[in-house]
């Protein structure tokens, strides 16, 4: 789906999180950044994925990683999702899909025989200089942290 690949410069983005704080690529210079796109807050797969990342958050911090979740949910939905599961990382409420489209993860999907447009669950690992180090399109929601921290 996405045309971005390892070695590409990460798209310059900015988006507001669940508390209205702005996050941009430049904010994370000098850190490795994991940007994980998920279809919808509070759904089973997205919850499993985000909880696995939460449960391994100390491992990410120990390896100089910052995490940023992104979906097209509203700030209010992201706030409730973050609060309910006590996520230690921000969740961007990308309602206008500017971040989602910059990374190329929006497009046609199929679910139960129906076709519709939505977010393709994809994770980007960006290095300290803003270059994409890895693109994970086959996300295993229950063990996603180990896919990133292998």
ABEGO torsion letter per residue (X at the ends): XBABBBGBBBBBBBBBBAAGBBBBAAAABGBBBBBBBBABBGBAAAAAAAAAAAAAAAAAAAAGBBBBBBBABBAAAAAAAAAAAGBABBBBBBAAGAAAAAAGABEBBBBGGBBBBBBBBBBBBBBAAGBBABBBABBBAAAAAAAAAX
